[in-house]
Amino acid sequence: MSRHSQGSAGMQDARPAMPSGDIPTLRLAGQLSPAGRRHRFFFLLTLIAVIFGVDGFTSLSSAIAVLYVLVPLLAADMLPKRGVIAVAGLCGALALVSYGIGHGLEAEPAATLRLVFSLVALAAATLLALRSIAARALQAEQARLLAASESRYRTIFETLAVGIWEHDFRPVQQALADLRAGGVTDLPRYLAEHPDFVIATRRLVNITDVNATALKLLGVPSKEQFFTHLSGFLPETDESFAQCLIALDAGQPHFTAEARLRAADGAAVDIIVALNFPPPGESLARVQASVLDITERRRMQDMLAQMRAELERAGRVAALGELAAAIAHEVNQPLAAIRAGADAARRWLTRDPPELEEARAALAEVGASARHGGEVVRRIRHLLGKSEPERLPLDLSDLVAEALRLVQRELQAAGVALSLELAPGLLLRGDRILLQQLFVNLVTNALQAMQPLPEGERRLLLRAKAVEGMAELRVQDSGPGFCPEGAARAFDAFFSTRPGGMGLGLAVSRSIVEAHDGMIAIEPGPGGRLRLALPLAIA
C-alpha cells in the first residue's frame, strides 16, 4: 500500500511539536492586550471623573457614589492587587469629598446613609476584584505548569530513541463490544475463523501522533505524510494484531509482541511493540505504542543461524562415511522384510498346487518393503544433507501402527508382549517416512536389547500423551537397560552396548527428532526407558 494517498489529513489529531525548553505564553480568558489595557485605563479615569462630577456638583439626591463599584471591578483585569486597592481608596476618598461639597457638616441622615451604602458597596466590589485577581493568578500558574509539562512531554516524545505512535482504539473497542453483543463468547476462536474481521478492524485504528524516531523507522519524511491508519504499514499477514485484540478484550493492561512492518519504500522492518492500555472506563483515544527496531538483530540472528547451519552441514559432509553407514543400517530392516517376503512367496509357489493368491500377497509385501527402503534412503540423505523434512499433519497413533506393521514379523518371532497406551488425537506435523523410521528404530532397538531374555519375559510398552503442547512418547522394554555412562553416550554415532551393533540406530533417531524440533533422552536404570517429545500441530 502506498502512503502517498494519505495526504496531510493523516495527523488531523496530532499535536504540533514545540521547541524543547520554550514554554509558550498563554493568554487566559478575560486578560487584555497592551492596547486594551491603555483603552481601559483612560476609560476608568473618565468614569471616575464623571462619577465625581455628577456626585459632587449636581443636586441629584440619588446614591451616585455607588457607581464607584464599577471601577475596581473593571480595574481587576489590568491592575495588580495593590493597584486595585489604590484605585478603590481613591474612589472612596472622592466619594467623601463629594459628600463634603454637596452637604457640608449639616447633612441629612438620608444622604449619610447613601454615603455609607456606597462605601460598603465599594468595599465589597474591591474584595470581589481581589478574589478575581487571586483566582486568575492561580489559573495562570496552573496554565504555566501545564504548558511546562506539555513542553517536557513533547521533548521526551520527540527525542526518544524508541519509536512511538498514538492510536485511537475507540472504534476497535466498539467493534469488540458489538461482537460480544452479537453473542460471540470465544473471541480467539472467532478471530481464527474470521480473518476478514481482523483485517477490517485493523483499518479502524487511526494514527493520531508519531515521533521523529518512528518517522525515521518507517522512512516517512514528515508527520503530515505518515500513515493515517494502522493498516497502512501492518501487512494483512500479520498475526500480532489479533493477539492485541484478544488482550484488549480481556482487559489486560499491557500487550507486547514481535511483528513485521512495511516501511514507506516497501521494505520489511522487524520490531518489538509494547502497548499500555488505560484502566477500564477510561478513553482509548490515545493508546501509545512503543516500538523497538530489531531488524538488525534479526538479521544477525539469521546470519548466525545460517553460519551454524553451514558449520553443521560441513560436519555432515565430513562424516559422509557416517551417512553411508547410516543408510546401510536403516535399509537393513526393509531388506530383511524383502527377504522374508521372497522366501514366503517361494514357499507358496513350490506347493502342489501353488498358492497363487498367497504368493501375490507375499510379493506385494516385497514391493512395499522395497519402496519403503527407497524412501528411507532418500529421506535419510535429505536429513543428513541440507534439505528440510516435509511438514504434514500426521496422527501419532497411525504412525506407530504403520511402524509396527513393518516390524510385525520380528516382534512375533521374538515372542514380544506388546502393550500400547496411546492417547487419541495426538496430531504431529512432520515427515511421515522419517517418523515411521524413528519408531521402527526405537522398537528395533528395544527388540535387540531383549534378545538375551527368555521369550516369556520380553515385554515392550509404548505410551503417549500430550504434555504442555508436546506429544510425549515413552518406550519401555524389559531388557537390561542403560548404565549412566551408556545413557550419556547412547546417541553418539558408532557407539553401541550390543556386541556387533553398529551404534547408529539411536544416532539417526536423534537426528530425526531434532529435525522435527523435538527432544529425546534415555533414563538410566534397569529396563530400557526412552522418552521423546515432539511438538503437537495446531489444529
N, C-alpha and C positions, 0 to 999 in steps of 0.2 A: 504494500500500500504506500502510495506517495504521500509525503507530508505537505506538498505544495498546494493541496486543495483546501487546507485548513485556514489559511489567512490569518488576519490579525485578531479574529474573534476567539482564537484559541485560549487566550488568557483573560477572558472577559471579567473573571472574578479575582484575578491576580492583583496583589497589592504592589505598587511600584516600589522599587528598591530605593532606599535612602542612603546618602553618603555616610559612611561609617564615621562616628564621632560627632556629627552635626545633629542637633536637636531642633526640629522645626518650631518656629514661633506660632503659637495658636492664638487666634483672637476669639475669645469667648463671646457667647451671645450677650448683647447689651453693651459691649465695650465700644468706645468711639474711636474713630480715626483721628489723627492730629488736626485735620481741618475741622472735623466735627467738634473737637474739644474747643477750638477757638470760637466757633459759632455759638456753642453752648455757653461759654464764658461771657461773651458780650450779651447774650440773651439774659443771663442771670443778673448781670449788672443793670440792664434795662428794667427787668422785672422788679428788682429791689428798689430802684429809683421811682418806678411808677407806684408801687405799693406805699412807699414812704410819702410821696407827694400827695396821693389821694387820702391817706390816713391822717397826715399832719396838716394839710392846708385846704381841706374841704369840710363842709358841715354835715357830711353823711353820718348818721348815727349807727350804722351797721358795724359789725366786727371786721373791719377791713384788714386789721393786722393778722387775722387768722390765715390770710393768703400767704404769709411768710413760710408756711409749712411746705410750699412748693419748692422753695429754694434748696434746703438740704436734700430733699428727695431727688431733685434734678442734678445737684452737685455730686451726688454719690457715684455717678458714672464717670466723673472726670477728676475728682479730688481725693486725696488720701483722707484717713480718719481725722487728722489734725486740721486739714483744710475744711472739712465738713463742719467740725466743731467751731472753727473760727467764723465761718460764714453764718452758722446758726447763732453764735454770740452776737455778730454784727446785726442780724435781723432782730434779735431780742432788744438790743440797745436802741435800734431805730424805732421799734415799737414803743419803748419808754419815752423816747424823745418826742414822738408824735403825740403820745398821751399828754406830755407836759405842754406841748404847743397848743393842743386843742382844748385842754381842760384846766390846766394850771393846777393850783393847790386845792381848789374847791370843786373837785369833780363829783359828778353824780355817782351814786352807787352802781347804777346800771353800766356806766362807762368803765368803772373799775372792774366790774365782773367780766365785761367784754375783754379787757386787757388781760386779766388773769386767764381767761379761757384761751385767748390767743397764745399766751406764753406756754401754757400747758400743752396745747396742740403742737407748738413749735418744738418743745422738748420731746414729745412722743415721736414726731416726724424725724427728729435728729437721731433718736435711738433706732428707729427703723432703718434709717440710712446707714448708720454704723453697722447694724447687723447685716445689711445687704452687702456692705463692703467686705465684712469678715467672711461671709459666705462665698463671695466672688473670689476672695483671696484663696480660700480653701479649694475652690473649684479650679483656680488657676494652677495651684500647686499639684493637685491631682492630675490635671492635664499635662503639666510638665513631666511628672513622674511617668505617666502613661506614654508620653512621647519618647522619654528616655528609654523606657522598657521596649517600646516598639523599635527604636533605633538599635538597641543591643540585639534584639531578636533578628532584625534584618541583617545586621552584621554577621551574626553567627550563622544564620540561614544561608547567606550568600557565600561565606568563606569556608564552610565546612569542606573537608576533603571527601566526605561521603555525599553521594548524590541524594537529593531529597525532592520529592514532588508531593503535592497535596491532591487528594481525591475528594470528590463529592459522592459519598456512598449512599445518599438518601434514596435515589431511585432503586438501588440494589436492595436496600432494606425493605422498600415497599414491594419489590418483586418477590422477595422471600416470604414476606407476610401474606401476599396473595397466594403463594403456593400452599402455605400452611392452612389458609382459609379454604383452599380448594380440596383439602383432605390429604395432602402429602405428609406422611409421618416419617418416612425413611429417606431423608434428603440425600445421603451418599448414594444410595441405590438409584434414586430418581435422576441424579446428575449423571451417573454412569449410563443410564438408559436413554437419557435425553441430552446428548452433547449440544444440540442446537440451542437449548435453553442457556447453557453456559456461555456460548458464543454471543447470543443476543444480550445477555446480562452484562457481559464484558463491555459491550458497546454503550451501555448506560452510564458507565463511570466517567465523569468529566474530570479532566486535569485542571485544577484551579490555580496552581502556582508551582514553580520549579526553580531550583537554584542553579548557579553557574556550573557546578560540578556535573549536575545531571545533563545540562545542555552539552557540555563537552563530551560526556559519556556517550550520548546518542548522536553526536555530530550535528547539532542544530545551532545555527548562529545566534538566535535571539529568542526571547520568551514569546514574542508575537508569532514566531514561526514554529513553536513547539506543538506537539500533537495535542489535539483537543480532547481525545478520548483514549482510554487505556488500550482499546483495540487497535489503535494506530501503530503501536510498537510491540504489542504482545501477540505472537503468532497464534493462529487458531489451533495449532497442535499442542499448545501449552497446557499442562496439567495442573500447574500451581494455582491458577485462579479458582478452579473447582474446589481445591483444598481450602482456599481462602474463604469461599462461600460457606463451606462447612464450619470453619472456625467462627465466622461471623454469626452464623445461625445458632451455634452452640453457646454464644456469649463469652467466648474466650477473649481475654484482654490483649493477647499478643498473637501474632502469626509470623512465622519465619519459614522460608523455603528457598530452594535454588530454582532459578528459572533462566530462560534464554530469551533475550530481547532482540528486536530487529531495529538496527540503527537507521538513521535517515538515508544512508547510502546502501542499505540492504544488508550490511554486514551483521553477523551474529555476535551478540555480546552476552557472555555468561555472567550472571550476577547472583548474589545472595540478597534477598529482600526481606525486610522486617517491618511489620505494620503494628501500630499500637491503636487499638480501638478504644473509644471513650467508654466510660461506665454506662450501664443500661439506663435509658431515659434521656441521655444527652444526645445532642445532634451529631450526625455523621457527616456534616457538611465539609469538615476539614480533617480528613484522615491522612496523616503523613506516612509516607513510605521512605525508609532509609535503605539506600541501595549501595552495595559494595561490589565493585567490578572485580570479578575473579577470572576474567578471560585469560590473562597471562598465567595465573596459577593453574587453570585447567589445561592450558597449552603445555605447561611444563609437566603436569601430571601425565598428559597423553604422551609427551615425548619420553618421559621416564618409563611409562608402560611399554611404549614401542621399543625402547632400548632393552628393557627387561625381556620382552618377547624375543628380540633378536638374539640376546645372550642365551636365552633358553633354547632357541632354535639352533644356535651354534653348538650348544651342548648336545642337542639331539642328533645333529649331523655328525658330531664327533663320536656319538655312540651308535653309529649305523650298524655295527655288529650286534648291539643290543636289540635293534629293530628286527634284524633278521632272526635272531634267536626268539624274540617275542612272537613273531609271525609263526615260526616253526612250532612254538609252544601252543599258540592259540588254535592252529589248524589241526592239532593232534586229535582233539575231540571230534570235529567233523569227519576227519579221515577214519577214525575208529567207527563212527556211525556208518560211513560208506562201506567199510569193510564188513561190518556186521550185516548190513542190508544186502550186500552182494552175496555173502555166504548163505543168507536165508533164501534169496532168490534161487541160488544154485540148488539148494536142497529141495525147494518146491518143484523145480523143473526136472530133477532127477527121479522124482517119484513116478510110479506107474499106476494110473496115468498121471501126467504132470498136472500140478495145481496152478493153472494159469492165473487165476484171479489173485491168489496169494502171492505169486511171483510178481505180478504187476504192482501190487501194494508195496512189496519189498523194494522193487526198483523205483517206485515213486519216492520212497523214503531216501533211497540213494541219491536221487536227483535233488530233493530238498536239502539234504545234508551237503551236497556239492555246492548248491547255490549259497547256502548259509556260510560255508567255508570261504567262498569267494568274497562274500560281503564282509566277513570278519577280516580277511586280509586287507581289503580296501579301506575299511574303517580304521583299522589299527594303523595303517600307513598314514591316513589323514590325521589321526590323533597324534601320532609322533612327528608329524610334519607341521605345517603352518595353518592348515585348514581348521575352521571352526566346526564342531559337530552340529548335526541337524537339531532343531529345536521344535519338536512336535508334541502336542498333548498326548500323554500316554498314561494308561491306568496301571498302577503298580501291580495289582493282582494279576492282570493279564500278562504283564512282563514276566512275573515269577512263574506263571503257569506255562508260558512258552519256553522258558529256560528249563523247567523241569521236564518237559516233553523231550528236550534234546538229550538229557542225561537219564532218561527213564530206565533204559536197559541197564546202565551201570548201577543205578540205585537198587533195582530189582535183583541183579546178580549178586550184589554185596549184602542183600538182606537188610537194608537200612529201614528203620521205622521212622517215617517222615511225619512231622506234625506242622501244620500251618495255622498261624493266628494272625491273619491279615485284616486290618480294619478296612471296611469298604470305602470307596470314594476317594482314595488317595491318588490324586492326579499329579503326575510329574510333567516336566517339559524337557524333552531331550531326544537323543538318538536311539531309536528302537534297537538296532543291531548291537550298538555298543553296550546299552544297558542289559540286553539279553546276555551278552557275553560276560558282563560283570557278574550277573547272578550265576551263570554257568561256572565261572571261575571260583566263586565262593563256595558253591555246592561241591564242585570237584575237589577243592582244597580240603573241605571237611571230610569228604569221602575218603581221600587218600590218608588223612590223619587217623581215621578209624580202622584202617586195614589191619593193624595188629590185634584188634579186638575180635572176640568170637561174634558170630553173626547175630546172636540174640541180644548183644549189648550195644549194637550200633544204632544210635538214635540221633536224629537231626531235627532241630526246631528252627523254623523261620517265623519271626514275629515282627509285625509292622504296625505303627500307629503314628498319628500326627502330633508333633510337639513343637509349638511356637513357630508355625509356618514352615516346618520341615517334616519330611517323611522319614521317620527313624526306623531302620530295619536292623534287627538283631539276628545273627546266625550263630546258633549254639549247637555244638556236637559233643558227643561223649568220649572224644579222643583224649590224648594226654595233655592237650593244651600247650601254652607257651610259658617258658620261663621269662623273667623280667628282661634278660638280655635278648632272648629271641623275639619278644614282643617289640622291643625297641628297634630291631633290625629287620623285622619281618617284611617290610615294604621295600627294602633295598634290593636292587636288581642283582640276580645271581646268588642271593642268599637263601639257603634252604636248610631246614632242620631234618628233612627226609633224605635218606641215602638215595643217591641217583636223581634227586629232584633238580630241576633247572633253576628254581628260585625266581621265576618270572610271573607266576600267576597273580600274586598279590601286588607286585610292582605295576603290572599292567592295570590291575583293578584300581589302584590308587590314581593312576593317570586318567582313567575313565571317570572316576568320581570327581576329581579336581576339575576336569574339563566341563563338568556339569555343576560347578560351584558348590560342591558338597564336601564332606569330610568323612574319613574312615579311620578307625582306630581298633586296636586289639587290647583286650583286657587280660592281663596275665593271670595265671592260676590254673587249677585243674579244669579240664574240659575246654575245648576251643570256644572262645566267646569273642565274636567280632561285631562291632557296631558301626553302622554307617548312616549318614543323614544326607538327604537330597532335598533341595528346595521344592516346595509344592507350587504348582502352577496356579495362577489366579484365574478362577473360572470366569 
